[in-house]
Amino acid sequence: MNKITFPLLTIARHRLGTDGEGITSLAAGAGCPLHCKWCINKRLLHETPAENVSPEELLDRVKTDHLYFCATGGGITFGGGEALLHADFIRAFREICPPEWKITAETSLFVPRSYVAEVTDAVDLFVVDCKDMNGKIYRKYTGEGVLVMADNLRFLLERVGPERVIVRVPLIPEYNTAEDQLKSAEKLTKMGVTRLDLFEYVIK
Ligand code: SF4
């Protein structure tokens, strides 16, 4: 019996154009190693999830949208929290879900390298929230150093190629400026990133 489970916070259906192509369902899982100041999920992240589901149970909940996924080139997005904390689950899910579904992972890449390596074949599209490439800004905002993310990003680009990696570069109120954002974009381009998404965090 498969003992791998996913600490499910919520499933959001019928998302369009939020992360790659097609209609997707987001499966949000608990847990994240970072402490971002403006994290919208902070309260949920440190709570016990509603339930821990097996790959088969998750498939059962999301398969109702199979036709939408196939018709639009969409599928399942794993988010949270930090999706790659659940790399073993994502891999197991990939093995049982219909092969036409696209699997997307939303990640900060602040995880051990082995977790990234585990899903390079299982995930079609990585959406990386890099925060900022400046080490001081990154630490101030997340509480951690920037090197883990930067090194994992280099590894990922090399392993899967830039087409399967979107890097999101936020303008973070009180933490960086539009100039910092552009500097990060420049560094990322030099690293080989071709799909950049510059945007602004909206603090409510
Ligand atoms: S990486 Fe995302 S989920 Fe984790 S603390 Fe930061 S904003 Fe929240």
Residues whose N, C-alpha, C, O or C-beta is under 5 A from the ligand:
A	BS01	SF4	C32 L34 H35 C36 C39 G80 G81 E82 S108
